[in-house]
Amino acid sequence: MLLIAAGLHAQTPTPLESAANSRDRKIVHRWALPGTPHGVAIGADGTIYVGLADPQAVVAIDPKAGAIRKRIVLDSADIASTKELVTFRLSADKSRLFIANGSDESATILSLPNLGVLREITMEGETIRDAVPDPKGRYLYLLGRRVHVYDYEGRTELRTLDVAEPMAIAASANGALLAVIAAEDFGNAKAAVAALFDTNTFAEAGREPLQTEKPIEGVLFANKDRALIAIARDTLFEKPIASRTAKAAPGVVSSDAICLPEGSGPQIATLTSTDALLAYAERRCSVSGAFFGSARAVTTASLYGVDAYALAYDKPTNTIVATDPAGFLTIYTMPRPAVAK
């Protein structure tokens, strides 16, 4: 572990250059944002926080003025550091930002809204693909070659979960469960399984197959923790959860075809106005589907034709903010839920 001091530059807001909105009626605002935008989050006051992989920086953007309020450089370009800023996760009160830095083998905790560096956690030899805070403020979960459980301040590793080849992690809204999607051997192939852990004891509460051999890009709990949504590059999976017993509920896994953008990150899908409505970005394709049926716990809404890396939902304005690695930050109107034909 290493506590670092990063350069926070006091500055007057720097206007962003408006990008052509074309005729896309979904677009509310679009700005040019050089630096390979990756992770994104929306603060308590509506400020948009974006990770820029090329300068290894975090910027705080005023969505109304279209201007950078603050910028913090996490690492100098002069050193051999490769912070990709893969995911941005907020604490329950939105006072902290937890960043998975990817191949830099580290995670960073920032205080909001001042972008002060509270701690950097280094994990030598492990690419950190996600950093998920416990909603109750007890732990920080890091996804590397294993799933590491730290204290909330990121000072001490408390345990490592016994799950080989983890692909994605998520904490339930009530904090009672941690889901780990991993690849396990089934005969001559590997298939994805959902392992659930009781966060009071970290005893395994259930482990069931997702009925797919596809790599899982991201996972999240939805509809008051009644369902687990796993996201592959071309498929959405829904697994029912018996939240009262903290165990995976029996039942068939539902799945539908999607087309995630090439090179998108784990935050390509987000829960919206209710946690039973899931929005995700899709590239243009000919094989796209939607969750239908009374047994489904989640309704979906697609931002079709949007080559995003990550999404964040802003409830007060009912809009979605998307980062594009090509160098754009875009605010979209909330897409309509899919309707069965």
C-alpha positions as CSV (number, residue, x, y, z in Angstrom):
1,M,0.0,0.0,0.0
2,L,1.2,3.5,-0.7
3,L,-0.3,6.8,0.2
4,I,0.5,9.3,-2.6
5,A,0.2,13.0,-3.0
6,A,-1.2,14.0,-6.4
7,G,-1.2,17.4,-8.0
8,L,-4.6,19.1,-7.6
9,H,-4.6,22.3,-9.6
10,A,-6.7,25.2,-8.4
11,Q,-8.1,26.8,-11.5
12,T,-10.9,28.7,-13.0
13,P,-13.3,26.5,-14.9
14,T,-11.9,25.5,-18.3
15,P,-14.6,25.4,-21.0
16,L,-15.0,22.2,-23.0
17,E,-15.2,22.3,-26.8
18,S,-18.7,21.5,-28.0
19,A,-18.8,18.6,-30.4
20,A,-21.2,18.3,-33.3
21,N,-24.4,16.7,-32.1
22,S,-25.5,15.8,-35.6
23,R,-29.2,15.0,-35.8
24,D,-29.3,12.5,-33.0
25,R,-32.2,13.5,-30.9
26,K,-30.9,11.4,-28.0
27,I,-28.1,13.8,-27.4
28,V,-28.6,16.6,-24.8
29,H,-24.9,17.8,-24.8
30,R,-21.7,16.5,-26.3
31,W,-18.2,17.8,-25.6
32,A,-14.8,16.9,-26.9
33,L,-12.7,15.4,-24.1
34,P,-9.3,14.4,-25.3
35,G,-7.3,11.8,-23.2
36,T,-9.2,8.5,-23.7
37,P,-12.2,8.9,-21.4
38,H,-12.9,5.8,-19.4
39,G,-14.6,5.5,-16.0
40,V,-17.4,8.0,-15.1
41,A,-19.5,8.8,-12.1
42,I,-22.0,11.6,-11.1
43,G,-21.5,13.3,-7.7
44,A,-24.1,14.4,-5.2
45,D,-24.3,17.9,-6.8
46,G,-24.5,16.6,-10.4
47,T,-20.8,17.1,-11.1
48,I,-19.5,14.6,-13.7
49,Y,-16.2,12.8,-12.8
50,V,-14.3,11.3,-15.7
51,G,-11.1,9.3,-15.8
52,L,-8.7,10.2,-18.6
53,A,-6.4,7.3,-19.3
54,D,-3.8,9.0,-21.4
55,P,-2.8,11.8,-19.0
56,Q,-3.8,9.5,-16.0
57,A,-6.1,12.2,-14.6
58,V,-9.5,12.7,-13.1
59,V,-11.5,15.7,-14.1
60,A,-14.6,17.2,-12.5
61,I,-17.0,18.7,-15.0
62,D,-19.9,21.1,-14.6
63,P,-22.6,19.6,-16.8
64,K,-24.5,22.8,-17.1
65,A,-21.6,25.1,-18.1
66,G,-19.7,22.4,-20.0
67,A,-16.5,23.2,-18.2
68,I,-13.8,21.4,-16.2
69,R,-14.0,22.6,-12.6
70,K,-11.0,20.7,-11.2
71,R,-8.4,18.3,-12.5
72,I,-6.1,15.9,-10.6
73,V,-3.2,14.1,-12.2
74,L,-2.7,10.7,-10.5
75,D,0.6,9.9,-12.1
76,S,3.1,11.7,-14.2
77,A,3.5,10.6,-17.8
78,D,7.3,10.5,-17.2
79,I,7.1,7.4,-15.1
80,A,6.3,3.9,-16.2
81,S,2.7,3.9,-15.0
82,T,-0.3,2.8,-16.9
83,K,-3.4,3.8,-15.0
84,E,-6.4,3.0,-17.2
85,L,-9.1,4.3,-14.7
86,V,-11.3,1.3,-15.6
87,T,-14.2,1.8,-13.2
88,F,-15.5,4.7,-11.0
89,R,-17.6,3.6,-8.0
90,L,-19.1,6.0,-5.5
91,S,-19.7,5.5,-1.8
92,A,-23.3,5.4,-0.7
93,D,-23.2,9.0,0.4
94,K,-21.2,10.0,-2.7
95,S,-18.4,11.5,-0.6
96,R,-15.7,9.1,-2.0
97,L,-14.7,7.9,-5.4
98,F,-13.1,4.4,-5.7
99,I,-11.1,3.9,-8.9
100,A,-9.8,0.6,-10.4
101,N,-6.6,1.6,-12.3
102,G,-6.3,-1.6,-14.4
103,S,-2.9,-2.7,-15.6
104,D,-1.2,-0.2,-13.2
105,E,-2.0,-2.9,-10.5
106,S,-3.6,-0.4,-8.1
107,A,-6.7,1.3,-6.9
108,T,-7.2,4.9,-5.8
109,I,-9.6,6.4,-3.2
110,L,-10.5,10.1,-3.7
111,S,-12.5,12.4,-1.5
112,L,-15.3,14.4,-3.2
113,P,-15.9,17.1,-4.3
114,N,-12.3,18.3,-3.7
115,L,-10.6,15.3,-5.5
116,G,-8.2,14.8,-2.6
117,V,-6.2,11.5,-2.7
118,L,-7.0,9.5,0.4
119,R,-5.1,6.4,-0.5
120,E,-3.6,4.3,-3.2
121,I,-3.6,0.6,-2.8
122,T,-1.0,-1.3,-4.9
123,M,-1.4,-5.0,-5.7
124,E,1.9,-6.2,-7.3
125,G,1.3,-8.6,-10.2
126,E,-2.5,-8.2,-10.3
127,T,-4.4,-6.0,-12.8
128,I,-7.1,-4.3,-10.8
129,R,-10.3,-4.5,-12.9
130,D,-12.8,-3.2,-10.3
131,A,-12.9,-1.5,-6.9
132,V,-16.4,-1.8,-5.3
133,P,-17.2,-0.2,-1.9
134,D,-19.5,-1.9,0.5
135,P,-22.8,0.1,0.7
136,K,-22.6,0.0,4.5
137,G,-19.1,1.5,4.6
138,R,-17.4,-1.6,6.1
139,Y,-15.2,-2.9,3.2
140,L,-13.6,-2.3,-0.1
141,Y,-13.6,-5.2,-2.6
142,L,-10.8,-5.3,-5.2
143,L,-11.0,-7.5,-8.3
144,G,-7.6,-8.8,-9.4
145,R,-6.5,-12.4,-9.9
146,R,-8.4,-13.0,-6.7
147,V,-11.1,-11.0,-4.9
148,H,-9.5,-9.1,-2.1
149,V,-11.5,-7.7,0.9
150,Y,-10.0,-4.6,2.4
151,D,-11.2,-2.4,5.3
152,Y,-13.2,0.6,4.0
153,E,-10.2,3.0,4.3
154,G,-8.1,0.7,2.1
155,R,-5.4,0.3,4.7
156,T,-5.5,-3.4,5.5
157,E,-6.4,-6.5,3.6
158,L,-8.8,-8.5,5.7
159,R,-9.2,-11.7,3.6
160,T,-9.0,-13.1,0.1
161,L,-12.0,-15.0,-1.2
162,D,-11.6,-18.6,-2.3
163,V,-12.7,-18.1,-5.9
164,A,-10.4,-18.9,-8.8
165,E,-10.5,-16.9,-12.1
166,P,-13.0,-14.2,-11.0
167,M,-14.4,-12.1,-13.9
168,A,-16.7,-9.6,-12.2
169,I,-18.0,-8.5,-8.8
170,A,-20.9,-6.6,-7.3
171,A,-22.3,-5.7,-3.9
172,S,-26.0,-6.0,-3.2
173,A,-27.8,-2.7,-2.4
174,N,-28.4,-3.7,1.2
175,G,-24.8,-4.8,1.6
176,A,-25.7,-8.3,2.7
177,L,-24.2,-10.1,-0.3
178,L,-21.2,-10.0,-2.6
179,A,-21.5,-11.6,-6.0
180,V,-18.5,-13.0,-7.7
181,I,-18.7,-14.3,-11.3
182,A,-16.0,-16.7,-12.0
183,A,-14.9,-19.3,-14.6
184,E,-15.0,-22.9,-13.4
185,D,-14.2,-26.2,-15.0
186,F,-17.1,-28.2,-16.4
187,G,-15.9,-31.2,-18.2
188,N,-13.5,-30.0,-21.0
189,A,-14.7,-26.4,-20.9
190,K,-15.0,-23.5,-18.5
191,A,-18.3,-22.0,-17.7
192,A,-19.4,-19.0,-15.7
193,V,-20.8,-19.4,-12.2
194,A,-22.3,-17.0,-9.7
195,A,-20.8,-17.3,-6.2
196,L,-22.6,-15.4,-3.5
197,F,-21.0,-14.5,-0.1
198,D,-22.6,-13.4,3.1
199,T,-20.7,-10.2,4.0
200,N,-21.3,-10.7,7.7
201,T,-19.1,-13.9,7.8
202,F,-17.9,-14.2,4.2
203,A,-19.2,-17.7,4.2
204,E,-20.3,-18.8,0.7
205,A,-24.1,-18.6,0.5
206,G,-24.6,-20.2,-2.9
207,R,-22.9,-21.1,-6.1
208,E,-24.8,-21.7,-9.3
209,P,-23.9,-21.9,-13.0
210,L,-25.0,-19.1,-15.4
211,Q,-25.3,-21.7,-18.2
212,T,-22.7,-20.0,-20.4
213,E,-19.1,-20.4,-21.4
214,K,-18.8,-16.8,-22.4
215,P,-16.6,-14.4,-20.5
216,I,-18.6,-12.0,-18.2
217,E,-17.7,-8.3,-18.5
218,G,-19.8,-7.0,-15.6
219,V,-22.4,-7.9,-13.0
220,L,-24.9,-6.0,-10.8
221,F,-27.8,-6.6,-8.4
222,A,-31.1,-5.3,-9.5
223,N,-34.8,-4.9,-8.4
224,K,-34.1,-4.6,-4.7
225,D,-31.5,-7.4,-4.9
226,R,-34.0,-9.8,-6.3
227,A,-32.0,-10.5,-9.4
228,L,-28.4,-10.7,-10.5
229,I,-27.6,-9.3,-14.0
230,A,-24.5,-10.6,-15.7
231,I,-23.2,-9.0,-18.9
232,A,-21.3,-10.8,-21.7
233,R,-20.3,-9.0,-24.9
234,D,-23.3,-10.4,-26.8
235,T,-25.7,-11.6,-24.0
236,L,-27.5,-10.3,-20.9
237,F,-28.2,-12.9,-18.2
238,E,-30.6,-12.7,-15.4
239,K,-30.4,-14.9,-12.3
240,P,-33.1,-14.7,-9.6
241,I,-31.9,-14.2,-6.0
242,A,-33.7,-15.2,-2.8
243,S,-32.5,-12.1,-0.9
244,R,-34.2,-13.0,2.4
245,T,-32.2,-16.2,2.7
246,A,-29.1,-14.8,1.0
247,K,-29.0,-17.6,-1.4
248,A,-29.3,-18.0,-5.1
249,A,-32.8,-18.9,-5.9
250,P,-33.5,-22.0,-8.1
251,G,-34.8,-21.3,-11.6
252,V,-33.8,-21.0,-15.2
253,V,-31.3,-18.3,-16.1
254,S,-32.9,-15.9,-18.6
255,S,-30.8,-14.5,-21.4
256,D,-31.1,-12.2,-24.4
257,A,-28.9,-11.1,-27.2
258,I,-27.1,-7.7,-27.1
259,C,-24.1,-6.1,-28.9
260,L,-21.8,-4.3,-26.5
261,P,-19.5,-1.7,-28.1
262,E,-16.0,-2.9,-28.9
263,G,-13.6,-2.2,-26.0
264,S,-16.3,-1.1,-23.6
265,G,-15.6,-1.4,-19.8
266,P,-17.4,-3.1,-16.9
267,Q,-19.7,0.0,-16.4
268,I,-21.3,-0.3,-19.8
269,A,-24.7,-0.9,-18.1
270,T,-26.4,1.1,-15.3
271,L,-29.6,0.9,-13.2
272,T,-31.8,4.0,-13.8
273,S,-34.9,5.6,-12.3
274,T,-35.8,2.4,-10.5
275,D,-33.4,-0.4,-9.9
276,A,-35.6,-2.6,-12.0
277,L,-34.8,-0.6,-15.2
278,L,-31.4,-1.4,-16.8
279,A,-29.8,0.9,-19.5
280,Y,-26.9,-0.2,-21.6
281,A,-25.0,1.0,-24.7
282,E,-24.9,-1.0,-27.9
283,R,-23.0,-0.7,-31.1
284,R,-25.1,-1.0,-34.3
285,C,-25.8,-4.7,-35.0
286,S,-28.5,-7.0,-36.3
287,V,-28.9,-9.3,-33.3
288,S,-30.3,-7.4,-30.4
289,G,-33.0,-8.5,-28.0
290,A,-34.8,-7.3,-24.8
291,F,-36.0,-8.9,-21.6
292,F,-39.6,-9.8,-21.8
293,G,-42.0,-11.9,-19.8
294,S,-43.7,-11.6,-16.4
295,A,-41.0,-13.7,-14.7
296,R,-38.3,-11.2,-15.5
297,A,-37.2,-8.9,-12.6
298,V,-35.6,-6.4,-14.9
299,T,-36.7,-4.3,-17.9
300,T,-34.0,-3.1,-20.3
301,A,-33.5,0.1,-22.3
302,S,-30.8,0.3,-25.0
303,L,-28.7,3.3,-26.1
304,Y,-28.4,1.8,-29.6
305,G,-25.6,2.9,-31.8
306,V,-23.6,4.4,-29.0
307,D,-19.9,3.4,-28.8
308,A,-19.5,4.1,-25.1
309,Y,-16.9,2.8,-22.7
310,A,-18.9,3.5,-19.5
311,L,-22.3,4.9,-18.4
312,A,-23.6,6.7,-15.4
313,Y,-27.2,7.7,-14.6
314,D,-28.3,11.0,-13.3
315,K,-31.7,10.7,-11.5
316,P,-32.5,14.4,-11.1
317,T,-32.3,15.0,-14.8
318,N,-33.2,11.5,-16.0
319,T,-30.3,11.4,-18.3
320,I,-27.3,9.1,-19.0
321,V,-23.7,10.3,-19.2
322,A,-21.4,8.3,-21.5
323,T,-17.7,8.3,-22.1
324,D,-16.3,7.5,-25.5
325,P,-12.6,6.5,-25.8
326,A,-12.5,8.3,-29.1
327,G,-12.6,11.5,-27.0
328,F,-16.1,12.5,-26.2
329,L,-18.3,13.0,-23.2
330,T,-22.0,12.9,-24.0
331,I,-25.3,13.4,-22.1
332,Y,-28.1,11.4,-23.5
333,T,-31.9,11.4,-22.8
334,M,-33.0,8.3,-21.0
335,P,-33.9,5.7,-23.7
336,R,-37.3,4.2,-23.6
337,P,-37.7,0.7,-22.2
338,A,-38.1,-2.1,-24.7
339,V,-41.6,-3.0,-25.6
340,A,-42.6,-6.5,-26.7
341,K,-44.0,-6.7,-30.2
